[in-house]
Amino acid sequence: MTATFEQIPEQALAWHEAGQGAALATVVQTWGSAPRPVGSQLAINGASEMSGSVSGGCVEGAVVAEALEAIEDGAPRVLEFGVSDDAAFAVGLACGGTIRILVEPVGRALSADLLARIVARRAEGRAFAYLVNLSTWDRQLTDSKGRGSGAAAPDVAQGATQAGPSADAVEARFRSDKSGFEGDWFVAVQNPPLKLIVVGAVHIAQPLIQMARLTGFAPRLIDPREAFGSAARFPGETLIHDWPDDAVRALRPDHRTAVVTLTHDPKLDDPAILATLDTPAFYLGCLGSTRTHAKRVARMKEAGRTDAEIERIHAPVGLDIGAASPAEIAVSILAQIVAVLRRKG
């Protein structure tokens, strides 16, 4: 199995099932300028092959060594590296931060059945969390109940000696999309991929969709003009040929959704914009010059939209980086989407 950098649990399970041995290493806590965020993972097999990253290369060698021991003895362990430790300098962590890493051998500490359930939920696109108690080594899976629909409830357990953390606290982690500790429990949030809805199968959409997928978004392309939104121009992509407002509503944008309109045609862009403004989508960007956007604002006001709603629109779309080619414009758009996503709140 060839894994992408987002398929770490899948790779670990495949290695285990192939009889190669496997361990999962997960960043559970960071301080200072740690190179990788909490929740980052690295899979290691018995032949020292790796998939993923827990430090961008600083401590991977030391983690692999511990993982190989874990595969042999079946025991989980928590590693800590910091710049004040001689061991940290020895493995290359001189970036000013401290990280704690949980290492779990698959098939013993982390059961193959539980890992298979994790992989299945990821394939289904479900919002769930993997919880592990670092004092008792109890483990749970907890499905999110969704925004505003009640607290999360555990439905799978490995070990049952201690109740899990507050359901409300876990649900709050789903909403913030941040893994971390609740008491002795590490909560690894597994939200489905971010969504990107692109309206307009124009040239810019081709590199934008490819880049977005690499960044972790699940893109959808809307264009009622089938000659534009064709499989030949966008091989392997999900193409929707409905009218933009109907298509946007059917996709149900949520707080993890970005929408970009690229047709430059008010007959197509405006219905999508109006439909998006009725949703909690975290980003709405629209192609066009400052003059074009001024006309767009006037049309939105005529449609009864408030100033606060109109201010949600990022236009001209993208960061001002002097982009000229379609690929450069796509870079500017995706950079702005990420900036809005990561700087919110």
ZATIMI-784782 format. One record per residue (C-alpha): y, z, x; residue in three letters. Coordinates in steps of 0.05 Angstrom, whole numbers, plus 32768, in hexadecimal, padded with zeros to 4 digits. Each point is the difference from the previous one (the first is absolute). Layout:
# residues N
+------+------+------+------+
!   py !   pz !   px ! resn !
+------+------+------+------+
!    Y !    Z !    X !  Ala !
...
+------+------+------+------+
***
This chain:
# residues 345
+------+------+------+------+
!   py !   pz !   px ! resn !
+------+------+------+------+
! 8000 ! 8000 ! 8000 !  Met !
! 8045 ! 7FED ! 8019 !  Thr !
! 8034 ! 8033 ! 7FE8 !  Ala !
! 804A ! 7FF9 ! 7FFA !  Thr !
! 802D ! 803A ! 8014 !  Phe !
! 8000 ! 8016 ! 7FB7 !  Glu !
! 7FB4 ! 8003 ! 7FF9 !  Gln !
! 7FEF ! 803C ! 802A !  Ile !
! 7FD3 ! 8026 ! 7FCF !  Pro !
! 7FDD ! 7FBF ! 7FF0 !  Glu !
! 7FF2 ! 7FF3 ! 8049 !  Gln !
! 7FE6 ! 8047 ! 800B !  Ala !
! 7FD1 ! 7FF9 ! 7FC5 !  Leu !
! 7FE7 ! 7FBC ! 8019 !  Ala !
! 7FF2 ! 801C ! 8045 !  Trp !
! 7FDB ! 803B ! 7FE3 !  His !
! 7FD6 ! 7FD5 ! 7FD2 !  Glu !
! 7FF0 ! 7FD2 ! 803B !  Ala !
! 7FE3 ! 803B ! 8025 !  Gly !
! 8036 ! 7FFF ! 8036 !  Gln !
! 801B ! 8045 ! 7FF1 !  Gly !
! 8048 ! 800A ! 7FEB !  Ala !
! 8038 ! 8033 ! 7FFD !  Ala !
! 8043 ! 8000 ! 7FDD !  Leu !
! 803D ! 801D ! 8024 !  Ala !
! 803D ! 8010 ! 7FD4 !  Thr !
! 8045 ! 8018 ! 8012 !  Val !
! 8009 ! 803F ! 7FD7 !  Val !
! 8041 ! 801D ! 801B !  Gln !
! 8039 ! 7FEB ! 802D !  Thr !
! 803D ! 8020 ! 801F !  Trp !
! 803B ! 7FDD ! 8022 !  Gly !
! 7FFC ! 7FB7 ! 8013 !  Ser !
! 7FB5 ! 7FF6 ! 7FF6 !  Ala !
! 7FEE ! 7FB7 ! 8005 !  Pro !
! 7FD7 ! 7FF9 ! 7FC0 !  Arg !
! 800C ! 801F ! 7FBB !  Pro !
! 7FD3 ! 8032 ! 7FDD !  Val !
! 7FC5 ! 7FDD ! 7FE0 !  Gly !
! 7FF8 ! 7FCC ! 8037 !  Ser !
! 7FB7 ! 7FF4 ! 8011 !  Gln !
! 7FD2 ! 7FE7 ! 8037 !  Leu !
! 7FB7 ! 7FEF ! 7FF7 !  Ala !
! 7FD1 ! 8006 ! 803C !  Ile !
! 7FB7 ! 7FEC ! 8006 !  Asn !
! 7FCA ! 8018 ! 8030 !  Gly !
! 8010 ! 7FC6 ! 8030 !  Ala !
! 8049 ! 8017 ! 8007 !  Ser !
! 8019 ! 7FC6 ! 7FD6 !  Glu !
! 8041 ! 8010 ! 7FDB !  Met !
! 8025 ! 7FE9 ! 7FC2 !  Ser !
! 8045 ! 801B ! 7FEE !  Gly !
! 802E ! 8030 ! 8024 !  Ser !
! 8014 ! 8049 ! 8001 !  Val !
! 8035 ! 7FFE ! 8036 !  Ser !
! 8011 ! 7FB8 ! 8011 !  Gly !
! 7FD5 ! 8006 ! 803F !  Gly !
! 8017 ! 8043 ! 801D !  Cys !
! 7FC3 ! 802B ! 7FF1 !  Val !
! 7FCC ! 7FCF ! 7FE6 !  Glu !
! 7FD5 ! 8009 ! 803F !  Gly !
! 7FFB ! 804B ! 7FF7 !  Ala !
! 7FF3 ! 7FF9 ! 7FB6 !  Val !
! 7FC8 ! 7FCE ! 800C !  Val !
! 7FDF ! 8030 ! 8031 !  Ala !
! 8002 ! 8038 ! 7FCC !  Glu !
! 7FE8 ! 7FD0 ! 7FCA !  Ala !
! 7FC3 ! 7FED ! 8029 !  Leu !
! 7FEF ! 804A ! 8008 !  Glu !
! 800A ! 8009 ! 7FB5 !  Ala !
! 7FD0 ! 7FC7 ! 7FF0 !  Ile !
! 7FCC ! 8022 ! 802C !  Glu !
! 8008 ! 8048 ! 7FE7 !  Asp !
! 8015 ! 7FF1 ! 7FB8 !  Gly !
! 8039 ! 8033 ! 8001 !  Ala !
! 8048 ! 7FF1 ! 7FEC !  Pro !
! 8039 ! 8017 ! 802C !  Arg !
! 804B ! 8003 ! 8001 !  Val !
! 8024 ! 7FE8 ! 803F !  Leu !
! 8048 ! 8010 ! 8013 !  Glu !
! 802A ! 7FDB ! 8033 !  Phe !
! 8048 ! 8011 ! 8013 !  Gly !
! 8030 ! 7FF0 ! 8038 !  Val !
! 7FFF ! 8049 ! 8017 !  Ser !
! 7FB6 ! 7FFC ! 800D !  Asp !
! 7FE4 ! 7FE8 ! 8043 !  Asp !
! 7FC9 ! 7FDD ! 7FD8 !  Ala !
! 8035 ! 7FD9 ! 7FDA !  Ala !
! 801E ! 7FE3 ! 803F !  Phe !
! 7FBA ! 7FF1 ! 8019 !  Ala !
! 7FF3 ! 7FD4 ! 7FC3 !  Val !
! 8046 ! 7FE1 ! 7FFF !  Gly !
! 8024 ! 8025 ! 7FC9 !  Leu !
! 8045 ! 8006 ! 801E !  Ala !
! 8029 ! 7FE8 ! 7FC5 !  Cys !
! 801B ! 8045 ! 7FEB !  Gly !
! 7FD1 ! 8010 ! 7FC6 !  Gly !
! 7FC2 ! 8027 ! 7FEE !  Thr !
! 7FC6 ! 7FE8 ! 7FD5 !  Ile !
! 7FC2 ! 801F ! 7FE1 !  Arg !
! 7FC5 ! 7FD3 ! 7FF4 !  Ile !
! 7FC3 ! 800D ! 7FD5 !  Leu !
! 7FC0 ! 7FE0 ! 8019 !  Val !
! 7FC7 ! 7FFA ! 7FCD !  Glu !
! 7FBC ! 7FE2 ! 8011 !  Pro !
! 7FE6 ! 7FD5 ! 7FC8 !  Val !
! 7FBD ! 8013 ! 7FE1 !  Gly !
! 8003 ! 8049 ! 8012 !  Arg !
! 8044 ! 8022 ! 7FFC !  Ala !
! 801A ! 7FC8 ! 7FD3 !  Leu !
! 7FC6 ! 7FE9 ! 7FD5 !  Ser !
! 7FF2 ! 7FB6 ! 7FFA !  Ala !
! 8000 ! 8007 ! 7FB5 !  Asp !
! 8046 ! 801E ! 7FFF !  Leu !
! 801A ! 7FCB ! 8030 !  Leu !
! 7FE0 ! 7FCA ! 7FD4 !  Ala !
! 8026 ! 801D ! 7FC4 !  Arg !
! 8040 ! 7FFD ! 8028 !  Ile !
! 7FF4 ! 7FB7 ! 8011 !  Val !
! 7FEF ! 7FEF ! 7FB8 !  Ala !
! 8040 ! 8020 ! 7FE6 !  Arg !
! 8029 ! 7FDA ! 8033 !  Arg !
! 7FDF ! 7FBF ! 7FEA !  Ala !
! 8011 ! 8010 ! 7FB8 !  Glu !
! 8049 ! 800C ! 8011 !  Gly !
! 7FFF ! 8047 ! 7FE5 !  Arg !
! 8032 ! 8036 ! 8013 !  Ala !
! 7FD7 ! 803A ! 801B !  Phe !
! 8000 ! 8034 ! 8037 !  Ala !
! 7FCB ! 8017 ! 8031 !  Tyr !
! 8005 ! 804C ! 800A !  Leu !
! 7FE0 ! 8027 ! 8038 !  Val !
! 8006 ! 804B ! 800B !  Asn !
! 8006 ! 800D ! 804B !  Leu !
! 7FE8 ! 8048 ! 7FF8 !  Ser !
! 7FC2 ! 7FF6 ! 7FD5 !  Thr !
! 7FF5 ! 7FB4 ! 800A !  Trp !
! 7FFB ! 7FF7 ! 7FB5 !  Asp !
! 8012 ! 7FBA ! 7FEA !  Arg !
! 8018 ! 7FE1 ! 7FBF !  Gln !
! 8019 ! 7FBE ! 7FE3 !  Leu !
! 8038 ! 8005 ! 7FCD !  Thr !
! 8019 ! 7FC8 ! 7FD4 !  Asp !
! 8049 ! 7FFC ! 7FEF !  Ser !
! 8012 ! 8006 ! 7FB6 !  Lys !
! 803C ! 7FD4 ! 800B !  Gly !
! 804A ! 800C ! 7FF9 !  Arg !
! 8011 ! 8030 ! 7FC7 !  Gly !
! 7FBA ! 8002 ! 7FE4 !  Ser !
! 7FE7 ! 8044 ! 8018 !  Gly !
! 7FE4 ! 801E ! 803F !  Ala !
! 7FC9 ! 7FE5 ! 802C !  Ala !
! 7FB8 ! 8018 ! 7FF7 !  Ala !
! 7FC9 ! 8002 ! 8034 !  Pro !
! 7FC2 ! 7FD9 ! 7FEC !  Asp !
! 7FD5 ! 7FFF ! 803F !  Val !
! 7FF1 ! 8038 ! 8030 !  Ala !
! 7FDA ! 800A ! 8042 !  Gln !
! 7FF8 ! 804C ! 8005 !  Gly !
! 8019 ! 802E ! 7FC9 !  Ala !
! 8012 ! 8042 ! 801E !  Thr !
! 804B ! 7FFF ! 7FF2 !  Gln !
! 802D ! 7FE3 ! 7FCB !  Ala !
! 802E ! 7FC8 ! 8014 !  Gly !
! 804B ! 8002 ! 8004 !  Pro !
! 802F ! 7FFF ! 7FC4 !  Ser !
! 7FF6 ! 7FC1 ! 7FD7 !  Ala !
! 804C ! 7FFB ! 7FF7 !  Asp !
! 800A ! 8003 ! 804C !  Ala !
! 7FCD ! 7FC9 ! 800B !  Val !
! 8021 ! 7FD5 ! 7FCA !  Glu !
! 8043 ! 800A ! 8021 !  Ala !
! 7FE2 ! 7FE3 ! 8040 !  Arg !
! 7FEA ! 7FC3 ! 7FD9 !  Phe !
! 8047 ! 7FF5 ! 7FE8 !  Arg !
! 801E ! 8009 ! 8045 !  Ser !
! 7FC8 ! 7FD8 ! 8021 !  Asp !
! 7FFB ! 8035 ! 8037 !  Lys !
! 7FC0 ! 801E ! 801B !  Ser !
! 8002 ! 8047 ! 801A !  Gly !
! 7FE9 ! 8048 ! 7FF9 !  Phe !
! 7FFD ! 802B ! 7FC2 !  Glu !
! 7FE9 ! 8043 ! 801C !  Gly !
! 7FC0 ! 7FF4 ! 8027 !  Asp !
! 7FF4 ! 7FBE ! 7FDD !  Trp !
! 8014 ! 7FBE ! 8020 !  Phe !
! 8011 ! 7FCE ! 7FC9 !  Val !
! 7FF8 ! 7FB8 ! 8016 !  Ala !
! 8024 ! 7FD6 ! 7FCC !  Val !
! 7FE2 ! 7FBC ! 7FF2 !  Gln !
! 8030 ! 7FDB ! 7FD3 !  Asn !
! 7FF1 ! 7FB7 ! 7FF0 !  Pro !
! 8026 ! 7FCC ! 8027 !  Pro !
! 804A ! 7FF6 ! 7FF4 !  Leu !
! 800E ! 7FC5 ! 7FD3 !  Lys !
! 802E ! 7FC5 ! 800E !  Leu !
! 8011 ! 7FD1 ! 7FC6 !  Ile !
! 801F ! 7FBF ! 8018 !  Val !
! 8021 ! 7FD3 ! 7FCC !  Val !
! 8006 ! 7FB9 ! 8019 !  Gly !
! 7FCC ! 7FDA ! 8029 !  Ala !
! 8034 ! 7FE5 ! 8030 !  Val !
! 7FFA ! 7FF7 ! 804B !  His !
! 8019 ! 8047 ! 8010 !  Ile !
! 7FC8 ! 801C ! 7FD5 !  Ala !
! 7FCA ! 7FE5 ! 802E !  Gln !
! 8010 ! 802A ! 803E !  Pro !
! 8019 ! 803A ! 7FD5 !  Leu !
! 7FBD ! 8008 ! 7FDD !  Ile !
! 7FD9 ! 7FFC ! 8041 !  Gln !
! 802D ! 8033 ! 8023 !  Met !
! 7FFE ! 802E ! 7FC3 !  Ala !
! 7FB4 ! 8000 ! 8000 !  Arg !
! 7FFF ! 8013 ! 8049 !  Leu !
! 8030 ! 8039 ! 7FF1 !  Thr !
! 7FD2 ! 801D ! 7FCB !  Gly !
! 801B ! 7FE1 ! 7FC0 !  Phe !
! 7FD6 ! 7FDE ! 7FCA !  Ala !
! 802A ! 7FC2 ! 7FEF !  Pro !
! 8002 ! 7FDA ! 7FBF !  Arg !
! 8024 ! 7FBD ! 7FF8 !  Leu !
! 8020 ! 7FEA ! 7FBF !  Ile !
! 8018 ! 7FB9 ! 7FF2 !  Asp !
! 7FF6 ! 7FDA ! 7FBF !  Pro !
! 8008 ! 7FC0 ! 8028 !  Arg !
! 7FB8 ! 7FF2 ! 8013 !  Glu !
! 8014 ! 7FCB ! 8033 !  Ala !
! 8025 ! 8036 ! 8027 !  Phe !
! 7FCE ! 8039 ! 7FF5 !  Gly !
! 7FC2 ! 7FD9 ! 8014 !  Ser !
! 7FC2 ! 8017 ! 8024 !  Ala !
! 800C ! 7FCA ! 8034 !  Ala !
! 8044 ! 801F ! 8013 !  Arg !
! 7FE8 ! 8048 ! 7FF8 !  Phe !
! 7FB6 ! 8002 ! 8011 !  Pro !
! 7FDC ! 803F ! 7FEC !  Gly !
! 803C ! 801F ! 7FDD !  Glu !
! 8004 ! 801A ! 7FB8 !  Thr !
! 802A ! 7FCC ! 7FDC !  Leu !
! 801E ! 800D ! 7FBB !  Ile !
! 801C ! 7FC6 ! 7FD8 !  His !
! 801C ! 8027 ! 7FC5 !  Asp !
! 804A ! 8005 ! 7FF1 !  Trp !
! 801E ! 8033 ! 8031 !  Pro !
! 8013 ! 8036 ! 7FCF !  Asp !
! 7FBC ! 7FFF ! 7FDF !  Asp !
! 7FDD ! 7FFF ! 8043 !  Ala !
! 8029 ! 803B ! 801C !  Val !
! 7FF3 ! 802A ! 7FC2 !  Arg !
! 7FB5 ! 7FF1 ! 8004 !  Ala !
! 7FFF ! 8017 ! 8049 !  Leu !
! 8021 ! 8042 ! 7FEB !  Arg !
! 802B ! 800F ! 803D !  Pro !
! 8000 ! 804A ! 8013 !  Asp !
! 8022 ! 802C ! 8034 !  His !
! 7FD4 ! 7FDF ! 8036 !  Arg !
! 8015 ! 7FB9 ! 7FEE !  Thr !
! 8034 ! 7FD1 ! 801F !  Ala !
! 8018 ! 7FC2 ! 7FDC !  Val !
! 8022 ! 7FC4 ! 8021 !  Val !
! 801C ! 7FC3 ! 7FDC !  Thr !
! 8006 ! 7FC1 ! 8029 !  Leu !
! 8006 ! 7FC4 ! 7FD0 !  Thr !
! 804D ! 7FFE ! 8003 !  His !
! 7FFB ! 7FE9 ! 7FB7 !  Asp !
! 801D ! 8030 ! 7FCC !  Pro !
! 7FD0 ! 7FE6 ! 7FCC !  Lys !
! 7FC6 ! 801C ! 8029 !  Leu !
! 801F ! 8038 ! 8028 !  Asp !
! 8029 ! 8022 ! 7FC9 !  Asp !
! 7FC5 ! 800E ! 7FD1 !  Pro !
! 7FDA ! 801F ! 803A !  Ala !
! 803D ! 802A ! 8014 !  Ile !
! 800A ! 801A ! 7FBA !  Leu !
! 7FB7 ! 8011 ! 7FF8 !  Ala !
! 8000 ! 8024 ! 8044 !  Thr !
! 803D ! 802A ! 7FEE !  Leu !
! 7FD7 ! 801E ! 7FC7 !  Asp !
! 7FCE ! 801B ! 8033 !  Thr !
! 8000 ! 8035 ! 8037 !  Pro !
! 7FF6 ! 7FCB ! 8037 !  Ala !
! 801C ! 801D ! 8041 !  Phe !
! 801E ! 7FBE ! 8017 !  Tyr !
! 801E ! 7FC2 ! 7FDF !  Leu !
! 801B ! 7FC9 ! 802E !  Gly !
! 801D ! 7FBD ! 7FEC !  Cys !
! 800C ! 7FC2 ! 8029 !  Leu !
! 8046 ! 7FE2 ! 7FFF !  Gly !
! 8044 ! 8002 ! 801F !  Ser !
! 8036 ! 8033 ! 7FF1 !  Thr !
! 8020 ! 7FCE ! 7FD0 !  Arg !
! 7FBC ! 7FF4 ! 7FDE !  Thr !
! 7FF6 ! 804A ! 7FF8 !  His !
! 8045 ! 8009 ! 7FE1 !  Ala !
! 7FEC ! 7FCE ! 7FCA !  Lys !
! 7FBE ! 8025 ! 7FF9 !  Arg !
! 8024 ! 8042 ! 7FF5 !  Val !
! 802A ! 7FE0 ! 7FCA !  Ala !
! 7FC2 ! 7FE7 ! 7FDD !  Arg !
! 7FDF ! 8045 ! 8005 !  Met !
! 803E ! 8020 ! 7FE0 !  Lys !
! 7FFE ! 7FCC ! 7FC8 !  Glu !
! 7FB8 ! 8015 ! 7FF5 !  Ala !
! 8017 ! 8047 ! 7FF6 !  Gly !
! 7FEB ! 801D ! 8043 !  Arg !
! 8026 ! 803B ! 801C !  Thr !
! 8022 ! 8004 ! 8044 !  Asp !
! 7FCB ! 8033 ! 8016 !  Ala !
! 7FC8 ! 7FD0 ! 7FEE !  Glu !
! 8022 ! 7FC5 ! 8023 !  Ile !
! 800A ! 8029 ! 803F !  Glu !
! 7FB5 ! 8003 ! 8007 !  Arg !
! 8001 ! 7FB6 ! 8013 !  Ile !
! 8000 ! 7FF2 ! 804B !  His !
! 8027 ! 7FBF ! 8007 !  Ala !
! 8007 ! 7FD7 ! 802A !  Pro !
! 7FB8 ! 8014 ! 800C !  Val !
! 7FEA ! 801B ! 8044 !  Gly !
! 8020 ! 8022 ! 803B !  Leu !
! 8038 ! 7FDA ! 8023 !  Asp !
! 7FDD ! 7FEC ! 8040 !  Ile !
! 801C ! 7FB9 ! 8003 !  Gly !
! 7FBF ! 7FE3 ! 7FE5 !  Ala !
! 7FFE ! 7FB4 ! 7FFA !  Ala !
! 7FB8 ! 7FE7 ! 7FF9 !  Ser !
! 7FD3 ! 8011 ! 7FC4 !  Pro !
! 7FD6 ! 802E ! 802D !  Ala !
! 803E ! 8024 ! 801A !  Glu !
! 801A ! 8009 ! 7FB9 !  Ile !
! 7FBC ! 801C ! 7FED !  Ala !
! 8005 ! 8032 ! 803A !  Val !
! 8045 ! 8017 ! 7FE8 !  Ser !
! 7FE6 ! 8009 ! 7FB8 !  Ile !
! 7FC2 ! 8027 ! 8014 !  Leu !
! 802A ! 802B ! 8030 !  Ala !
! 802F ! 8012 ! 7FC8 !  Gln !
! 7FC6 ! 8011 ! 7FD1 !  Ile !
! 7FE2 ! 802F ! 8034 !  Val !
! 8043 ! 801F ! 800E !  Ala !
! 800B ! 8010 ! 7FB6 !  Val !
! 7FB9 ! 801A ! 7FF9 !  Leu !
! 8000 ! 802E ! 803C !  Arg !
! 8047 ! 801B ! 7FF9 !  Arg !
! 7FFD ! 8011 ! 7FB7 !  Lys !
! 8008 ! 8049 ! 7FED !  Gly !
+------+------+------+------+
***
